[in-house]
Amino acid sequence: MIEYRDAAATTTPTLLDAGVIRLNPKWSVADRLVELERELCEIIEELRPACCAVEELYSHYAHPTTAIIMGHARGVILLCARRHNLKLVELPASRVKKSMTGHGHATKEQMQRSVQALFRLKDLPEPPDVADAVAIALCAARA
């Protein structure tokens, strides 16, 4: 979660919280989606964000099953956002990468280093997906 200290968003953003939700890979997809929904609702109720930012849907032909499962998870995220009346911002990955690094096809490591530098973090954000999520949130906050 990212916050600007003034309403005009002219100050440096503050990174309030970032992390991952770990789901048990041994559970069925349906059970993992239920757990994802529960975890997301808890996070939204605790942090009270004004906005939910998500990456636009895309799929890679080499991993169609993963893309389908990620689509299910994305659907749960969109549902939770709407149920909590959050503003929803959907951004293409290439736009986020270009905004953060100047290159629309930046690597995971480039994104990690960019987030680390911007927020003056001691360590690289881990796992790399955390850096991607922080970058998406930052781009949405700037929009």
C-alpha positions in Angstrom: 0.0 0.0 0.0 1.3 3.4 -1.0 0.3 6.8 0.5 1.1 10.3 -0.4 1.4 12.7 2.5 -0.5 15.5 0.8 -3.7 15.6 -1.3 -1.9 17.0 -4.4 0.5 14.0 -4.5 3.5 16.3 -4.9 5.6 14.7 -2.2 7.5 11.5 -2.3 5.2 8.5 -1.9 5.5 6.4 1.3 5.4 2.7 1.1 3.1 1.6 4.0 2.9 -2.1 3.4 3.8 -4.8 0.8 3.8 -8.5 0.7 2.3 -11.7 -0.7 -0.6 -13.9 0.1 0.6 -17.5 0.2 -2.0 -20.1 -0.5 -1.6 -23.8 0.0 -0.7 -25.4 -3.4 -2.1 -28.7 -2.2 -5.6 -27.2 -1.9 -8.0 -27.2 -4.9 -8.2 -24.1 -7.0 -11.7 -23.4 -5.6 -10.4 -23.6 -2.0 -7.5 -21.4 -2.7 -9.8 -18.8 -4.3 -12.0 -18.8 -1.1 -8.9 -18.3 1.0 -7.7 -15.5 -1.3 -11.0 -13.8 -0.9 -10.9 -14.0 2.9 -7.3 -12.8 3.0 -8.0 -9.9 0.7 -11.1 -8.8 2.6 -9.0 -8.8 5.8 -6.3 -6.6 4.2 -8.8 -4.2 2.8 -10.7 -3.9 6.1 -7.4 -3.4 8.0 -5.7 -0.9 5.7 -8.7 0.8 4.2 -7.2 1.7 0.8 -9.0 4.2 -1.5 -8.0 2.4 -4.6 -7.2 -1.1 -5.9 -4.7 -1.3 -8.7 -4.3 -4.5 -10.8 -2.3 -5.4 -13.9 -4.4 -5.7 -17.0 -5.1 -9.3 -18.1 -2.7 -10.9 -20.4 -1.6 -14.5 -21.1 1.5 -16.1 -22.4 0.9 -18.9 -24.9 3.6 -21.0 -23.2 1.7 -21.2 -19.9 -2.1 -21.3 -20.7 -3.0 -23.2 -17.5 -1.2 -20.7 -15.3 -2.9 -17.9 -17.2 -6.3 -19.4 -16.5 -5.7 -19.9 -12.8 -4.3 -16.3 -12.6 -7.5 -15.2 -14.3 -9.5 -16.8 -11.6 -7.5 -15.1 -8.9 -7.7 -11.8 -10.7 -11.5 -12.2 -10.7 -11.5 -12.6 -7.0 -9.4 -9.5 -6.6 -11.8 -7.5 -8.8 -14.8 -8.8 -6.8 -13.2 -7.9 -3.5 -12.4 -4.4 -4.7 -15.9 -3.8 -5.9 -17.6 -5.2 -2.8 -15.5 -2.7 -0.8 -16.4 0.1 -3.2 -12.8 0.7 -4.1 -11.8 2.7 -7.1 -10.3 0.2 -9.6 -7.3 1.1 -11.8 -6.2 -1.5 -14.4 -2.7 -0.9 -15.9 -0.8 -2.7 -18.6 2.5 -4.2 -17.4 4.4 -2.5 -20.1 3.2 0.9 -19.0 4.1 0.2 -15.4 7.6 -1.0 -16.4 8.2 2.0 -18.6 7.1 4.3 -15.9 9.5 2.7 -13.3 12.5 2.0 -15.5 12.1 3.8 -18.8 11.8 0.5 -20.6 8.5 -1.3 -21.2 10.1 -4.7 -21.2 12.1 -4.4 -17.9 13.2 -7.5 -16.2 12.0 -8.6 -12.7 15.4 -7.5 -11.3 15.2 -4.1 -12.9 11.8 -3.6 -11.4 13.1 -4.7 -8.0 16.0 -2.3 -8.2 13.8 0.5 -9.3 11.4 0.0 -6.4 14.3 -0.4 -4.0 15.9 2.9 -5.1 12.7 4.9 -5.2 11.6 3.9 -1.7 15.2 3.8 -0.4 14.8 0.2 0.8 17.7 -1.6 2.4 17.1 -4.8 0.5 15.5 -5.7 -2.8 11.8 -6.4 -2.4 11.3 -10.2 -2.3 9.8 -12.1 -4.0 10.1 -10.1 -7.3 6.3 -10.0 -7.6 6.2 -7.7 -4.6 8.2 -5.1 -6.6 5.8 -5.5 -9.5 2.8 -5.0 -7.1 4.4 -1.9 -5.5 5.1 -0.5 -9.0 1.5 -1.0 -10.1 0.3 0.7 -6.9 2.6 3.6 -7.4 1.6 4.1 -11.0 -2.1 4.0 -10.0 -1.4 6.5 -7.2 0.2 8.8 -9.8 -2.8 8.5 -12.2 
